[in-house]
Structures are given as structure tokens and as C-alpha cells.
Amino acid sequence: MAALLLATSMVVAPGLAEGQPPGSGEVASAASAATVASGGGVPDGLPPELGRTPVRVTLVSGDRVTLTRVEGRLATRVDPGPGRDDVRFSTQQGAGHLYVVPSDAVGLLAAGRLDRRQTDAAGRSQRAGDLIEAEVALSGDGAGHPGRSGFASARTTLLRNGEVVGETDSPGFGRFAVPPEAADHRLEVDVTRPPDAQLSTRTTAAWSFRSAHVDGAEPEPLPLLAVRFAPPLDDHTRARAGTTLEVPVTVDRVGDVGRVGPPAVEASFDEGVTWSAVPVRRVAAGGFVAVVRHPSRAGFVSLRAGAHDDRGNAVEQTTIRAYEVAPRR
């Protein structure tokens, strides 16, 4: 599974170019026990901790990717799934992600039939034994492309049965040792961007889930949800004052998540001081539309959302200044 992305269109990610993007390469089939190391340590945008302990990810194709360090450099090894020894794999690095693409998935990606995030090996929140590893992407555009952003302050905290297990000063990243017994957990992230940031000035998110010891060598992805907005804005990330905007909304899922109901959405026009509920209706293909009515004055729209499934997994997330409202023409 791919990294969980909290995305609206307030941060535009550079994305990966067509053809051979920066940091791309080829990994031979692991039938020949191939391991390819990236030069210069961990590529820009990826968590510096990545690979210090082996990270194992199973792609939707059934192929297993292992990320480790070889002489200080990030190394990628791919073990093909059953009957896939002739498949070759390419790697693409960019915007904080490491995509491992099987040769038989290239056409599906080009046709839009496969979400590229499902080939991401770098970002995943998971539990291995009694170690919980959190990795969530906090910025991106409405199409799901990850983005980069500086931050003035950041905090990632894990709670177990209401008590703090640990916290880091990284934006969405942390490794936490926990007791083996089943318990209720809450992962909280709070990130503030630098003072000169115009949009997405502060992002908070909290995931609630239940977790217990994971047997064996294969990590288990955490059951997480994320509400993703894709507002139709202009090239300057703006809507118009006094108008009504229909915002497509989807609920992304990672791990063993149950049936998910409609998200609850709220909007604020005073940077989070007060909030108003936003009507949400279901549309085709399992998505939703939130109807945001802008005030007659210029300013900014902040968005707050929550979603849960029928197994007790839940998310609460807030973006202050998600997009701008420009004066009427």
C-alpha cells in the first residue's frame, strides 16, 4: 500500500517527469538476488531514517520490496511474487516517495488504471512486532501528487490508551516501541509552516486505531484513513467570493479498514476561530462532494474533516488556509 496523503490543492507538488525522472533506476529481478544502492545516502525528500532498519513492503502485485542501508546508502531489493521471475522493476524517486514499478504495470499506470501511490515503497505506517512506524505525507495536490514544504514547527505523537508513548519533532514521522497487548492508539501530527507561507499555514491530524503485537517478519500496515479534497481552483489556488464551490472529496484507506461512512466536513472563514458544517453528498464511484458557500468578502477557507469506519478506526484533520477566496470580478 502507498503512503497516506492528506491532500488539498493548496500545495502544488513538482511530481515526476515523464520518461526517466531524477533519481530513477532499474532493479533487476531478485531471482538473481539483485540489490541496487542509491548514491549519496538517502535521496532528497525521503525520511533520513529510512532503511536504518529493514523496511519490507508488499506491493499490490504481490512483489516484496525491502529497503536497507548498504555502506550508508539506501538499497532496494525486490523479491517477485509467485510466477513473476521474468518481471523487471524500475525505481523512481521524487517528492519524498520511492516508487518501485513492475514492468507489467507500466501500461496500467500510463492508462490511469493503476494509482501510482500503490507502487510507493518509501512511505507506509506499519507495525512490526512491537514497533510502530509512522510515515504520513502531509502535503500534496488534489490529484494525489505528494508535495514538499518547509515547516516552522512539527510534532508527531503516539498515545496508547490515552497515555503518551513518545513524540518526535518530525512532520508525520516517528518510530515508537509499544507493549504487545492489544490497545487503543492515537497518532497525532501538528505541523506549522513558516511565517511567509500564504496557504496551508497549519495542518493537524489525528488517527485512532486499535493495534496489537504482529507475529512474523512481515510488517502489518496500520488501519488509517485520510480525507482528501480536490477543489476546482484557478492557477493561483483561488476561488471567488460570494460563490458556491462543489469540492470533490474522497476517503483514502490504508491497511485493514472496515466499511467507511460519509465524511463530516466543516469550513472556517476566520482561520479556525469558528466553524460551520458543510453539506456533503455521495456521488458515483464511491466519492463525495462537499458544497462550500463562500462569504462575499475576500479571505481564506480552512477545512476540517472527520471520517470513521465500522471497526473503530477514525481520522480527524484540519488545514488552516486550505485555499484563498479572491474578490469578485
C-alpha positions in Angstrom: 0.0 0.0 0.0 1.1 3.5 -0.6 1.7 6.3 1.9 -1.2 8.1 3.3 -1.6 11.5 1.8 -3.6 14.4 3.3 -4.1 16.5 0.2 -5.9 19.5 -1.0 -4.8 21.7 -3.8 -3.1 24.3 -1.6 0.4 22.9 -2.1 1.3 22.0 -5.7 3.8 19.2 -5.9 6.5 19.1 -8.5 5.7 15.5 -9.4 7.8 13.2 -11.5 8.6 14.0 -15.1 7.6 11.6 -17.9 10.3 9.1 -19.1 13.2 8.9 -16.8 12.7 11.3 -13.8 15.6 12.3 -11.5 16.7 9.5 -9.2 15.2 6.8 -11.4 16.9 3.5 -12.0 16.4 -0.2 -12.6 16.3 -3.0 -10.1 16.9 -6.5 -11.5 14.6 -9.3 -10.5 15.6 -10.7 -7.1 15.6 -14.1 -8.7 19.3 -13.1 -9.2 19.4 -11.6 -5.7 19.9 -8.1 -7.0 20.3 -5.2 -4.7 20.8 -1.6 -6.1 22.1 1.1 -3.9 21.3 4.8 -4.3 24.4 7.1 -4.4 24.9 9.7 -1.7 22.8 8.2 1.1 19.1 8.8 1.2 17.7 10.8 -1.7 16.3 14.3 -1.0 12.8 14.3 0.3 12.9 10.8 1.8 12.9 10.4 5.6 16.6 10.3 6.7 15.8 7.4 8.9 14.6 5.3 6.0 16.4 1.9 5.8 18.3 2.1 9.0 16.2 -0.9 10.0 14.9 -3.0 7.1 11.6 -1.9 5.7 9.6 -4.6 3.9 6.6 -3.6 1.7 4.4 -5.9 -0.3 3.1 -4.2 -3.5 -0.4 -4.9 -4.8 1.2 -7.1 -7.5 2.4 -9.4 -4.7 6.1 -8.4 -5.2 8.0 -7.7 -2.0 10.3 -4.7 -1.7 13.0 -4.5 1.0 14.7 -1.2 1.8 18.0 -1.4 3.7 21.3 0.5 4.0 24.4 -0.7 2.2 27.5 1.2 3.3 25.3 4.2 4.3 23.4 4.2 1.0 19.7 3.3 0.6 19.4 0.0 -1.2 16.3 -1.5 -2.8 15.8 -5.3 -3.3 12.7 -6.8 -5.0 11.5 -10.3 -4.5 9.0 -11.1 -7.3 5.7 -12.7 -6.4 4.9 -16.3 -7.4 5.3 -16.8 -11.2 6.8 -13.4 -11.7 10.5 -14.2 -12.0 10.7 -12.7 -15.5 9.3 -9.3 -14.4 11.8 -6.4 -14.1 11.4 -3.4 -11.9 12.3 0.3 -12.2 12.6 2.8 -9.3 11.5 6.4 -9.4 12.5 8.8 -6.7 10.9 12.2 -6.1 8.9 14.5 -3.8 9.5 12.3 -0.8 8.5 9.0 -2.4 10.2 5.9 -3.8 8.2 4.2 -6.5 9.0 0.6 -7.4 7.3 -0.1 -10.7 6.9 -3.7 -12.1 7.4 -3.8 -15.9 3.9 -5.3 -16.4 2.4 -2.3 -14.5 3.8 0.4 -16.8 0.9 0.3 -19.2 -1.7 0.3 -16.4 -0.1 3.4 -14.9 0.0 5.2 -18.3 -3.7 4.4 -18.9 -4.7 5.6 -15.5 -5.9 2.2 -14.4 -3.4 1.9 -11.5 -2.8 4.5 -8.8 0.9 5.2 -8.7 0.8 5.5 -5.0 0.2 1.8 -4.9 3.8 1.3 -6.1 5.3 3.5 -3.3 7.8 1.7 -1.1 9.0 4.6 1.0 6.0 5.8 2.8 3.9 3.5 5.0 2.7 3.5 8.5 3.0 0.0 9.9 3.6 -2.2 12.9 6.4 -4.8 13.0 6.4 -6.9 16.2 6.0 -4.2 18.9 7.4 -1.3 16.9 5.0 1.2 15.4 6.5 3.2 12.5 4.5 6.3 11.3 5.0 7.8 7.9 2.3 10.1 6.6 2.6 12.7 3.8 1.0 16.0 4.9 1.1 18.0 1.6 0.1 17.4 -1.9 -2.3 18.5 -4.6 -5.9 17.4 -5.3 -4.8 14.8 -7.7 -2.8 13.0 -5.1 0.7 14.1 -6.1 2.9 14.5 -3.0 4.5 17.8 -2.3 7.3 19.3 -0.3 7.1 22.1 2.2 9.3 23.7 4.8 7.9 24.0 8.3 8.5 26.2 11.3 7.4 23.6 13.9 6.3 20.0 13.8 5.3 17.3 16.3 4.3 13.7 15.8 2.9 11.9 18.9 1.7 8.4 19.6 -0.7 7.7 22.5 -1.7 4.3 23.8 -4.9 4.0 25.9 -4.7 7.8 26.4 -1.1 7.9 27.6 1.8 9.3 25.6 4.2 6.7 24.3 6.6 9.1 22.6 6.8 12.0 20.3 9.2 13.4 17.6 9.8 16.8 16.1 9.4 15.4 12.5 6.3 16.2 10.4 4.5 12.9 10.3 7.3 10.5 11.0 8.1 8.5 14.1 9.2 5.1 15.4 7.6 4.0 18.7 8.1 0.9 20.8 4.9 -0.3 22.4 3.7 -3.2 24.7 2.5 -6.3 22.9 -1.1 -6.3 24.3 -3.9 -5.0 22.2 -4.8 -1.4 22.9 -6.3 1.7 21.5 -3.8 4.0 19.9 -3.9 7.6 18.7 -1.4 9.1 16.3 -1.3 12.9 16.3 0.5 15.2 13.9 0.8 19.0 14.2 2.7 21.0 11.6 3.1 24.8 11.2 4.6 26.3 8.1 7.0 29.3 8.1 5.5 32.8 8.6 5.8 33.7 4.9 3.5 30.8 3.9 0.3 32.0 2.4 -1.6 28.7 2.3 -1.8 25.6 4.4 -0.3 27.5 7.3 -1.1 24.8 9.8 -2.1 21.2 9.4 -3.2 18.9 12.2 -4.4 15.3 12.0 -5.2 12.5 14.5 -5.8 8.8 13.7 -7.5 6.5 16.1 -7.0 2.7 15.7 -6.5 -0.5 17.7 -3.3 -2.5 17.4 -1.6 -5.5 19.0 1.6 -7.5 18.6 2.4 -8.6 15.0 3.9 -12.0 14.6 6.4 -12.9 11.9 8.8 -10.9 9.8 6.1 -9.2 7.6 5.0 -5.8 9.0 1.3 -5.0 9.1 0.1 -1.7 7.8 -1.8 0.4 10.3 -5.5 0.8 9.6 -5.6 4.5 8.7 -8.0 6.8 6.9 -7.5 10.2 5.3 -10.0 12.7 3.8 -8.7 14.2 0.5 -10.1 17.4 -1.1 -9.8 18.4 -4.7 -11.4 21.9 -5.0 -11.6 23.2 -8.6 -9.5 26.4 -8.2 -7.7 28.7 -10.5 -3.9 28.7 -11.2 -3.3 30.8 -8.1 -5.2 28.4 -5.8 -8.2 30.7 -5.5 -11.9 30.6 -5.7 -14.2 33.7 -5.9 -16.0 35.4 -3.1 -19.8 35.1 -3.0 -19.8 31.8 -5.0 -20.6 28.3 -4.2 -17.9 25.7 -4.8 -18.5 22.0 -5.2 -15.4 20.2 -3.8 -14.8 16.6 -4.7 -13.9 14.6 -1.5 -12.5 11.1 -1.2 -11.6 9.0 1.8 -8.3 7.1 1.3 -7.8 3.9 3.1 -4.6 2.0 4.2 -4.4 -1.3 6.0 -7.3 -3.5 7.3 -10.0 -0.8 7.3 -13.7 -1.6 7.5 -16.7 0.0 5.9 -16.4 3.8 5.8 -19.3 6.2 6.0 -19.6 9.7 4.6 -17.0 12.2 5.9 -18.1 15.1 8.1 -16.8 18.4 6.7 -16.6 21.9 8.2 -15.4 25.2 6.8 -14.0 28.2 8.6 -13.6 31.7 7.1 -11.8 33.2 10.1 -8.8 30.9 10.2 -10.3 28.4 12.5 -11.9 30.6 15.1 -15.4 29.5 14.2 -16.6 26.6 12.1 -19.7 25.8 10.1 -20.9 22.4 8.9 -20.7 21.8 5.1 -23.3 19.7 3.3 -21.8 16.5 1.8 -23.5 14.3 -0.7 -22.4 11.0 -2.2 -21.6 10.7 -5.9 -20.7 7.9 -8.2 -17.6 5.7 -7.8 -17.7 5.9 -4.0 -16.8 9.6 -3.8 -18.4 12.6 -2.2 -18.9 16.3 -2.9 -18.8 19.0 -0.2 -20.7 22.2 -1.0 -18.8 25.3 0.3 -20.6 28.6 0.2 -18.0 31.5 0.2 -18.7 34.7 2.0 -19.0 37.9 0.0 -15.6 39.2 1.2 -12.1 38.0 0.2 -10.1 35.9 2.6 -9.2 32.2 3.1 -11.1 29.0 3.6 -10.0 26.5 6.2 -11.2 22.9 6.1 -11.8 20.4 8.8 -12.9 16.8 8.2 -13.5 13.6 10.1 -14.2 10.0 8.9 -14.6 6.6 10.6 -15.2 3.0 9.7 -17.3 0.3 11.4 -14.3 -1.1 13.3 -13.5 2.0 15.3 -10.8 3.4 13.1 -11.1 7.2 12.7 -9.4 10.3 11.5 -9.7 14.0 12.3 -7.8 16.5 10.2 -7.7 20.3 9.8 -6.0 22.5 7.3 -5.9 26.2 8.1 -6.0 28.4 4.9 -6.6 25.5 2.6 -7.3 27.9 -0.3 -7.8 31.6 -0.9 -11.1 33.4 -1.8 -10.4 36.3 -4.1 -12.7 39.4 -4.6 -15.5 39.2 -7.0 -14.6 40.3 -10.6 
